[in-house]
Amino acid sequence: EGEEEEEGASNSSGSYSEISPTSHQQTGNQPRHQEISIWPSVCVSCPRTTSQHVYLSAKVNGLLVVRPYTPVSSDEEQGFVDLVVKIYYKGSHPSYPEGGQMSQYLDKMAVGDTIDFRGPNGLLVYKDNGVFSIRANKKTEPSIQKFQHVGMIAGGTGITPMLQLIQRITSDPADNTKCSLIFANQTEKDILLREELEEVQKNHPEKVKLWYTLDKPPQDWSYSSGYVTFDMIKNHLPAPSTDVLIVLCGPSPMIRNACLPNLEKLGHKMENIFSY
């Protein structure tokens, strides 16, 4: 997440503040050149709302680069924000031959260095107990809607807003909203935040259902393989209903070619589908 936005000024409103990373660590099992890194405990005090993102801004080789990232820390954790950043090194990914400009910049930052920070921003906000505030775009007034079940499809680092939402729902014993998640990745080693996802499912089986699909699964894989399909969505996400919200976050081709057409075929209404 965050690597697909074009270089240049952010479209979000508000002003930037300087923040400083206090620590960073590797998460996941990938080798260094494909490492997925987590930057926890960034020193910042800001109001945060579930399902919104923040912007980081930096001058990289003389060019302003702005990227959005969804925190994985909860609203209750004040004074810092945890961000998950996938590092694209030069020559490690065909889509980014020079590597990710922002992710490599963050990877080189040391404790005590600073970067510009702005947010939170976003068109979808989770209130509580199934109530969402949703805007069609930045100029429209929010629509307040209540849903009983949230179906989620995530790809790669698109898992971050899903995990934050799941953690918010499961942290409130009075919140009976159900979450069903399909999480797509290339290999088993690519499954980001797997331990956290499976822990919350184990602790809240009545609220959380988790399903994986891999492009290149191992031989003993017990979940799905390949792209997100019609049958996969039918079997592992809630059926179309006025009290069902579908949220999507992942690579644009996955959303455009796999998720939206199959959701439409199943009967999900576009007004009940939100794509980050």
PEWOBEL-V509124 format. One record per backbone hydrogen bond with DSSP energy under -1.0 kcal/mol. NH is the residue of the N-H (numbers start at 1). CO is the residue of the C=O. If there is no record, write none. Layout:
BEGIN
nh=NH co=CO
nh=NH co=CO
END
This chain:
BEGIN
nh=17 co=117
nh=19 co=115
nh=25 co=38
nh=27 co=36
nh=34 co=31
nh=35 co=32
nh=37 co=85
nh=38 co=25
nh=39 co=83
nh=42 co=81
nh=43 co=20
nh=44 co=79
nh=52 co=49
nh=53 co=121
nh=54 co=69
nh=55 co=118
nh=56 co=67
nh=57 co=116
nh=58 co=65
nh=60 co=63
nh=63 co=60
nh=65 co=58
nh=67 co=56
nh=69 co=54
nh=72 co=82
nh=83 co=39
nh=85 co=37
nh=87 co=35
nh=91 co=97
nh=92 co=89
nh=96 co=93
nh=99 co=96
nh=100 co=88
nh=104 co=100
nh=105 co=101
nh=106 co=102
nh=107 co=103
nh=108 co=104
nh=112 co=21
nh=113 co=110
nh=115 co=19
nh=116 co=57
nh=117 co=17
nh=118 co=55
nh=121 co=53
nh=125 co=133
nh=126 co=50
nh=127 co=131
nh=131 co=128
nh=132 co=145
nh=133 co=125
nh=134 co=143
nh=135 co=123
nh=140 co=137
nh=143 co=134
nh=145 co=132
nh=147 co=130
nh=148 co=243
nh=149 co=243
nh=150 co=178
nh=151 co=245
nh=152 co=180
nh=153 co=247
nh=154 co=182
nh=155 co=249
nh=156 co=184
nh=158 co=155
nh=159 co=156
nh=160 co=157
nh=163 co=159
nh=164 co=160
nh=165 co=161
nh=166 co=162
nh=167 co=163
nh=168 co=164
nh=169 co=165
nh=170 co=166
nh=171 co=167
nh=172 co=169
nh=175 co=172
nh=178 co=148
nh=179 co=207
nh=180 co=150
nh=181 co=209
nh=182 co=152
nh=183 co=211
nh=184 co=154
nh=185 co=213
nh=190 co=187
nh=191 co=188
nh=197 co=193
nh=198 co=194
nh=199 co=195
nh=200 co=196
nh=201 co=197
nh=202 co=198
nh=203 co=199
nh=204 co=200
nh=207 co=204
nh=208 co=204
nh=209 co=179
nh=211 co=181
nh=213 co=183
nh=214 co=224
nh=215 co=185
nh=216 co=186
nh=221 co=218
nh=224 co=212
nh=226 co=214
nh=233 co=229
nh=234 co=230
nh=235 co=231
nh=236 co=232
nh=237 co=233
nh=244 co=241
nh=245 co=149
nh=246 co=272
nh=247 co=151
nh=248 co=274
nh=249 co=153
nh=255 co=251
nh=256 co=252
nh=257 co=253
nh=258 co=254
nh=259 co=254
nh=260 co=255
nh=263 co=259
nh=264 co=260
nh=265 co=261
nh=266 co=262
nh=268 co=263
nh=272 co=269
nh=273 co=270
nh=274 co=246
nh=276 co=248
END
